[in-house]
Amino acid sequence: MRIAISSTGKDLESEIDAKFGRCNYFLIVEIEDKKVKSVKAIENTAKAQMGGAGITAGEIVANEKVEAVITTNLGPRAFSIFNQFGIKIYQGQGKIKDLVQGFIDSKLTEMTNATGPQHMGI
């Protein structure tokens, strides 16, 4: 299973970035047999956009063929993109390695709605 996490840095020791659409990086984490198999950092090129960062960021992540996303806040446009692709969204805060373990252990809360308004860079 592949998951994407909005990140402040390029590795599992980084903190989650609270703003999905304007985060610095997405970590693409591949999990196999309840263990991390690989981690790939992708720079979020959408963060510099004047508008529509959530949509572009959502497309970047969806193109990585992930099945789930972990973030803190997510606007309605990115939320809609993930729903269209059947990608589950989970909410979390803190160190990414802890969030990945929480995901593996099924301890994260699934988002059922966007957490922020449009045009907030979330």
Sequence and secondary structure as in RCSB ss.txt:
>XXXX:A:sequence
MRIAISSTGKDLESEIDAKFGRCNYFLIVEIEDKKVKSVKAIENTAKAQMGGAGITAGEIVANEKVEAVITTNLG
PRAFSIFNQFGIKIYQGQGKIKDLVQGFIDSKLTEMTNATGPQHMGI
>XXXX:A:secstr
 EEEEEESSSSTTSBB SBSTT SEEEEEEEETTEEEEEEEEE GGGG SS HHHHHHHHHHTTT SEEEESB  
HHHHHHHHHHT EEEE  SBHHHHHHHHHTT SEE  S SS TTS  
